[in-house]
Amino acid sequence: MAIMLDRPTLETLADLRAEIDRIDARLHEILMERGEIIDRLIAVKARTGTGSAFRPGREADMMRRLVAAHKGILPLDTVESIWRIIISTFTFVQAAYSVHGDISDGDAPMRDCCRFHFGFTVPFVPHEGTNGVIDAVAASSGDLGLIRVEGAPAAGAWWTRLAKPDAPKIIARLPFVERRDHPAGMPLFVIAKPLTDGAARDIVLYSVERESEAARTALLRLGAEVVGKSGASLLVSAPAALDLSGLPGGARVTEIGSHAARFDFSPAAKPHSGADS
């Protein structure tokens, strides 16, 4: 008498596609559930008058956790962009805003970066120069501006325009996840009207006026970095713990914003490095 052995059931393409459909439906349900929570969040903010919709510190923490948990064959580029678009779009749902970008060094790179980080729901408004971006953000009710960290020569000391207390300030640096061959890797500062809460303050940016060789030497000795220079004006980046007061030569130091520490995911670097450059 022959003994019948149980054979494992082989998966078919139809089985796997059914699983994918189930997961896709669940993803949609979760996004709608997130939207319902945002509705409640909007109601709470309307009742309590709590802060800006932009939370750069929280966004950076979310991206760090995402990178730490990611594994499998799905490229990190895709995951990062999906979550950036989710964050940016739900922020837009809370309070509509536009993103203004300086395209004086080329439209395509700036537009690509905007779409990677903010998606297509958030309007993109191009400007020929940093002054147009700063003016638009200053005149808006809550827009963002994108300015290249390595600004075009014609931009001059654009950062001095952020020195007045009510002027726009730097609130973030993109990309959040730094690595070689990033599809939207152009280093950008994000500017917005001054935030009353929710700012990330790992790295603080300063406008330094009446700079001198002695002042630059002192800054480097302290561990600060000169990010930009135009005439006798410097754009300086420094860890929040550094005290830049009392620079030699009578240099005038004014805080113009802050952002989360960069975290480098390139193979040669440790994930979540707090080093800034």
CORNORCOR-V900983 format. One record per residue. N is the residue number from 1. D_LAST is the distance of its C-alpha to the last C-alpha in whole Angstrom. Layout:
n = [N;N]
d_last = [D_LAST;D_LAST]
//
This chain:
n = [1;2;3;4;5;6;7;8;9;10;11;12;13;14;15;16;17;18;19;20;21;22;23;24;25;26;27;28;29;30;31;32;33;34;35;36;37;38;39;40;41;42;43;44;45;46;47;48;49;50;51;52;53;54;55;56;57;58;59;60;61;62;63;64;65;66;67;68;69;70;71;72;73;74;75;76;77;78;79;80;81;82;83;84;85;86;87;88;89;90;91;92;93;94;95;96;97;98;99;100;101;102;103;104;105;106;107;108;109;110;111;112;113;114;115;116;117;118;119;120;121;122;123;124;125;126;127;128;129;130;131;132;133;134;135;136;137;138;139;140;141;142;143;144;145;146;147;148;149;150;151;152;153;154;155;156;157;158;159;160;161;162;163;164;165;166;167;168;169;170;171;172;173;174;175;176;177;178;179;180;181;182;183;184;185;186;187;188;189;190;191;192;193;194;195;196;197;198;199;200;201;202;203;204;205;206;207;208;209;210;211;212;213;214;215;216;217;218;219;220;221;222;223;224;225;226;227;228;229;230;231;232;233;234;235;236;237;238;239;240;241;242;243;244;245;246;247;248;249;250;251;252;253;254;255;256;257;258;259;260;261;262;263;264;265;266;267;268;269;270;271;272;273;274;275;276;277]
d_last = [77;73;70;68;64;62;59;55;55;53;50;51;49;50;49;46;46;47;45;42;44;44;40;40;42;41;37;39;41;37;36;39;39;35;36;39;37;35;38;39;36;37;40;38;36;39;41;38;36;33;30;28;28;24;22;19;19;21;20;17;19;22;19;18;22;23;20;22;25;25;27;30;30;29;26;22;22;25;25;21;23;26;25;23;26;28;26;25;29;30;28;30;33;33;32;32;29;28;25;24;22;22;24;24;22;24;26;25;21;21;24;23;20;22;25;22;21;24;27;30;32;29;30;28;28;27;27;27;24;22;25;27;24;24;27;28;26;27;31;30;31;28;26;23;21;18;17;14;11;12;15;19;20;23;21;21;19;19;17;20;22;21;22;25;26;27;25;22;19;16;16;14;11;13;13;13;14;11;13;15;18;17;20;18;14;14;11;13;13;16;18;22;24;23;24;26;25;23;19;16;15;13;10;12;12;14;16;17;21;23;20;21;20;21;19;16;17;17;14;12;15;14;10;9;7;9;8;12;15;19;22;21;19;15;12;10;8;9;10;14;16;15;18;17;21;23;21;23;25;26;22;22;19;20;18;17;16;14;12;12;9;8;11;11;15;15;18;16;14;15;16;14;11;10;7;4;0]
//
